[in-house]
Amino acid sequence: MKTFKKYSNRKLYSSDKKGYVRLEDILNLVKQGETIQVLSHGDGKDVTTEVVREAILRSSEIPTETLVNMVRTKEPVQMSLDI
């Protein structure tokens, strides 16, 4: 498992690489099947879900209509993300 720290300035730090990484780097690791964990630097809270969600949303161009429908409906929205 690769572990990252997320700082309050939104930067992500990799202990393995001993440097900062981008959301794109995190997403690529997930695509490659790596297990990751992102911890908040301040309190150690697991923020992996939030970081992966942000990486997906920033990497794909999801139409506004689709996002609005996801919020309004109680049914899961099935879609293919080209990420």
DRENBAGU-308844 format. One record per residue (C-alpha): x, y, z; residue number from 1. Coordinates in Angstrom, 3 decimals, always signed. Each point is the difference from the previous one (the first is absolute). Layout:
NODE       c1       c2       c3   i
NODE        X        Y        Z NUM
...
//
This chain:
NODE       c1       c2       c3   i
NODE   +0.000   +0.000   +0.000   1
NODE   +1.271   +3.428   -0.932   2
NODE   -0.696   +2.697   +2.551   3
NODE   -0.241   +3.721   -0.638   4
NODE   -0.462   +3.026   +2.219   5
NODE   -2.370   +2.779   -0.995   6
NODE   +0.927   +3.405   +1.348   7
NODE   -2.392   +2.868   +0.717   8
NODE   +1.254   +1.762   -3.145   9
NODE   -1.347   -3.026   -1.971  10
NODE   +3.472   -1.277   -0.892  11
NODE   +0.523   -3.756   +0.061  12
NODE   +3.284   -1.410   +1.300  13
NODE   +1.375   -3.451   -0.790  14
NODE   +2.241   -1.527   +2.640  15
NODE   +1.282   -2.496   -2.592  16
NODE   +1.063   +2.659   -2.492  17
NODE   +0.843   +2.499   +2.746  18
NODE   -1.762   +2.691   -1.963  19
NODE   -3.308   +1.426   -1.060  20
NODE   -2.320   -1.748   -2.457  21
NODE   -2.954   +1.163   -2.070  22
NODE   -3.573   -1.284   -0.062  23
NODE   +0.825   -1.466   -3.406  24
NODE   +2.767   -2.082   +1.602  25
NODE   -2.419   -1.340   +2.617  26
NODE   -2.540   -0.903   -2.699  27
NODE   +2.666   -1.783   -2.056  28
NODE   +0.971   -2.126   +3.004  29
NODE   -3.644   -0.987   +0.520  30
NODE   -0.316   -0.874   -3.713  31
NODE   +3.091   -2.216   +0.330  32
NODE   -1.656   -1.918   +2.840  33
NODE   +2.029   +1.500   +2.852  34
NODE   -1.621   +0.259   +3.401  35
NODE   +0.357   +3.516   +1.348  36
NODE   -0.802   +1.854   +3.170  37
NODE   -0.061   +3.766   +0.437  38
NODE   +0.169   +1.400   +3.507  39
NODE   -0.606   +3.562   +1.081  40
NODE   +3.284   +1.384   +1.298  41
NODE   -1.650   +1.897   +2.844  42
NODE   -2.091   -2.680   +1.694  43
NODE   +0.827   -3.237   -1.816  44
NODE   -3.564   -0.375   -1.293  45
NODE   -0.389   -2.306   -2.998  46
NODE   -0.937   +2.232   -2.962  47
NODE   +0.650   -2.571   -2.741  48
NODE   -3.580   +0.014   -1.303  49
NODE   -0.095   +3.781   -0.286  50
NODE   +3.346   +0.156   -1.815  51
NODE   -0.863   -2.776   -2.476  52
NODE   -3.408   +1.588   -0.638  53
NODE   +1.632   +3.348   -0.703  54
NODE   +2.558   -1.629   -2.303  55
NODE   -2.751   -1.708   -2.010  56
NODE   -2.105   +3.141   -0.291  57
NODE   +2.946   +2.112   -1.104  58
NODE   +1.205   -2.547   -2.548  59
NODE   -3.261   -0.538   -1.831  60
NODE   -2.336   +2.391   -1.667  61
NODE   -3.319   -0.942   +1.536  62
NODE   -2.840   +2.087   -1.413  63
NODE   -1.761   +2.274   +2.482  64
NODE   -3.320   -1.684   -0.792  65
NODE   +1.385   -3.368   +1.106  66
NODE   +1.313   +1.442   +3.257  67
NODE   -3.333   +1.689   +0.715  68
NODE   -1.880   -3.246   -0.687  69
NODE   +2.321   -1.874   +2.358  70
NODE   -0.922   +2.411   +2.781  71
NODE   -3.738   +0.103   -0.733  72
NODE   -0.743   -3.685   -0.464  73
NODE   -0.009   -2.699   +2.594  74
NODE   +0.861   -2.569   -2.635  75
NODE   +3.669   -0.646   -0.734  76
NODE   +1.138   +1.531   -3.256  77
NODE   +1.861   -2.360   -2.277  78
NODE   +2.571   +1.621   -2.175  79
NODE   +3.322   -0.753   -1.561  80
NODE   +2.828   +2.264   +1.035  81
NODE   +2.781   +0.485   -2.476  82
NODE   +2.800   +0.509   +2.487  83
//
